[in-house]
Amino acid sequence: MTEPLQTGMTIPVFPLPTTVFYPGTPLPLHIFEPRYREMTADALEGKRQIGMVLLKPDYEEEYFNKPQIYSVGCVGSIEQEIKHPDGKYNFTLVGLRRFRIISEKEGKAYRQAEIELLEEKNEQKIIEDQPNECREKLIANFREFISLIPEGKSQKKEPDWNLGTKLSEFVDRFAYQLDLSLDQKQKFLEEQDVLKRAEFLHSSLKMKIDLVHLSKKRSTHDPRWN
């Protein structure tokens, strides 16, 4: 059973170069490096919690030491773990809370950090049959965007909009389904204000919509696009 999270606790930290993790979302992981096998074994024997953080650019030369990482990440709980005969693991990490690293701790082959849990600002409840302005605006933007996608494309599928009973849950799970750059994902993760996160997603969708319209306009009027 997952133990309650609290500020000041120490957790294992798993840095990856292309993964930004959000609360309420699943992250399938395959663990093969010896230090991260040790991390997984320790987590399974302990609190079953691992903090995911993004490696900063130019991490390659220091990958096997301690390359620079972003200080804000997301801690998740291990579910559906499988240990293979060769010592490797497969499991799904389910996001719990945003955190900021206070300090790193020594003593293990893998990285550990004392963390501060980040509180949500401007949280809102989502109540069934009661419209929520932010939620409805994002759904409308998404529907406008996928209406511009050609038939037969996988991106055209509309998701199940039952994404949680809080606005923070909705926007985080909504962001999980969008094609954002790593930089955009990290900025979204670091934003504690739920309304600002919603506005960030709204702006991203509007930009995608404008780019589709611009592309169609150019292909119609400029022979070089034909």
C-alpha positions in Angstrom: 0.0 0.0 0.0 1.3 3.4 -1.0 2.3 5.6 2.0 1.0 9.2 2.3 3.3 11.7 0.7 4.7 14.6 2.8 7.1 17.5 2.4 10.5 16.6 3.7 10.4 12.9 2.8 13.3 11.3 0.8 12.4 9.5 -2.4 14.4 7.7 -5.2 14.8 10.0 -8.2 14.7 8.5 -11.7 16.0 11.0 -14.4 15.1 10.4 -18.0 16.0 12.6 -21.1 12.6 12.5 -22.9 10.0 11.9 -20.2 7.9 14.5 -18.3 5.4 12.9 -15.9 2.1 14.3 -14.6 -0.1 13.5 -11.6 -3.0 11.2 -12.5 -1.3 9.7 -15.6 0.3 6.3 -16.2 3.9 5.8 -17.2 5.0 2.3 -18.3 8.7 1.7 -17.5 11.2 -1.0 -18.3 14.1 -1.1 -15.8 17.3 -2.7 -17.0 20.3 -0.6 -15.6 21.8 -2.2 -12.4 21.4 1.1 -10.4 17.8 1.4 -11.3 17.1 -2.3 -10.7 18.4 -1.6 -7.2 16.2 1.5 -7.0 13.1 -0.5 -8.0 13.9 -3.3 -5.5 14.3 -0.8 -2.7 11.1 1.1 -3.7 9.1 -2.2 -3.7 10.4 -3.1 -0.3 9.6 0.4 1.0 7.1 3.1 0.0 6.6 2.0 -3.6 7.2 5.5 -4.7 9.6 6.9 -7.4 10.1 10.6 -8.4 10.5 11.2 -12.1 12.6 14.2 -13.3 13.7 15.4 -16.7 17.4 15.6 -17.5 18.7 19.0 -18.7 20.2 19.3 -22.2 23.7 18.0 -22.8 23.4 15.3 -20.2 25.1 12.6 -22.3 28.7 13.0 -21.1 27.6 12.8 -17.4 24.8 10.3 -17.8 26.4 7.6 -15.7 27.4 10.1 -13.0 25.1 12.9 -11.9 24.0 15.0 -14.9 22.0 18.2 -14.2 18.3 17.7 -13.8 15.3 20.0 -13.5 14.3 20.6 -9.9 10.6 20.0 -10.4 9.3 16.6 -11.1 6.4 14.2 -10.3 6.3 11.4 -7.8 4.3 8.3 -8.6 3.4 4.9 -7.1 4.5 1.5 -8.6 1.6 -0.6 -9.9 1.5 -3.9 -11.8 5.2 -4.7 -11.3 6.8 -7.7 -13.0 10.3 -8.9 -12.1 12.0 -10.9 -14.8 14.4 -13.8 -14.2 17.3 -11.7 -15.3 16.6 -9.1 -12.7 14.9 -6.5 -15.0 11.6 -5.0 -14.1 8.5 -3.9 -15.9 5.9 -1.7 -14.1 3.5 1.2 -14.4 4.1 4.3 -12.4 0.9 6.2 -11.6 1.5 10.0 -11.0 0.6 11.3 -7.5 2.0 14.8 -6.9 4.3 17.5 -8.2 7.4 18.1 -6.1 10.5 20.3 -6.0 13.9 18.9 -4.9 15.2 20.5 -1.7 18.5 18.6 -1.7 20.0 15.4 -3.0 21.1 12.6 -0.7 24.1 10.2 -0.9 24.4 6.6 0.0 22.9 4.7 -3.0 24.0 3.9 -6.5 20.9 5.7 -7.7 19.9 9.3 -6.9 17.7 10.2 -3.9 16.3 13.6 -2.9 14.5 15.3 -0.1 11.4 16.9 -1.7 8.9 19.6 -1.1 5.4 18.8 -2.3 3.9 21.6 -4.5 0.4 22.7 -3.7 -2.2 23.4 -6.3 -3.4 27.0 -6.7 -6.8 28.1 -7.9 -8.2 24.6 -7.7 -11.8 24.0 -8.8 -14.2 21.1 -8.3 -15.8 19.6 -11.4 -19.3 18.7 -10.6 -21.4 16.5 -12.9 -24.1 18.4 -14.8 -22.6 21.7 -13.8 -20.5 23.4 -16.6 -17.0 24.4 -15.7 -15.8 27.2 -18.0 -12.1 26.1 -18.2 -13.1 22.5 -18.9 -15.7 23.4 -21.6 -13.3 25.8 -23.3 -10.6 23.2 -23.6 -13.0 20.5 -24.9 -14.3 23.0 -27.5 -10.8 23.9 -28.6 -9.8 20.2 -28.9 -12.9 19.5 -30.9 -12.2 22.3 -33.3 -8.6 21.1 -33.7 -9.5 17.4 -34.4 -12.2 18.6 -36.9 -9.3 19.9 -39.0 -7.5 16.5 -39.0 -8.1 14.3 -42.1 -10.4 11.3 -41.7 -8.6 8.1 -40.8 -5.9 9.7 -38.7 -5.5 8.3 -35.1 -5.3 11.9 -33.7 -8.9 12.5 -34.8 -10.3 10.3 -32.1 -12.1 12.1 -29.3 -11.1 10.9 -25.8 -13.3 10.1 -22.8 -13.8 13.5 -21.1 -14.3 11.9 -17.7 -10.8 13.0 -16.5 -11.4 13.7 -12.8 -13.4 15.5 -10.3 -10.9 18.4 -9.9 -9.8 20.9 -12.5 -6.1 20.0 -11.7 -6.8 16.4 -12.6 -8.6 17.3 -15.8 -5.9 19.6 -17.1 -3.1 17.3 -16.3 -4.7 14.3 -17.9 -5.7 16.5 -20.9 -2.1 17.7 -21.3 -1.0 14.0 -21.3 -3.0 13.5 -24.5 -1.5 16.5 -26.3 1.6 16.5 -28.5 3.7 19.1 -26.6 7.4 19.7 -26.8 9.7 18.7 -23.9 10.1 22.3 -23.0 6.4 22.9 -23.0 5.8 19.8 -20.9 8.3 20.8 -18.3 6.9 24.4 -18.1 3.4 22.9 -17.7 4.6 20.6 -14.9 6.3 23.5 -13.1 3.1 25.7 -13.1 1.3 25.3 -9.8 -1.7 27.6 -10.8 -4.3 25.3 -12.3 -6.0 28.2 -14.2 -2.7 29.1 -15.8 -2.1 25.5 -16.8 -5.5 25.5 -18.4 -4.7 28.8 -20.3 -1.4 27.3 -21.4 -3.2 24.3 -23.0 -5.8 26.7 -24.5 -3.0 28.7 -26.1 -1.2 25.6 -27.4 -4.4 24.3 -29.0 -5.2 27.7 -30.6 -1.6 27.8 -32.0 -2.1 24.3 -33.5 -5.4 25.4 -35.0 -3.9 28.6 -36.5 -1.0 26.5 -38.0 -3.4 24.1 -39.7 -5.4 27.1 -41.2 -2.2 28.7 -42.4 -1.0 25.5 -44.0 -4.3 25.0 -45.8 -4.2 28.7 -47.0 -0.7 28.4 -48.3 -1.4 25.1 -50.1 -4.4 26.6 -51.8 -2.8 29.9 -52.9 0.9 29.1 -53.4 1.8 26.6 -56.2 5.0 25.7 -54.4 2.8 23.9 -51.7 1.1 21.7 -54.3 
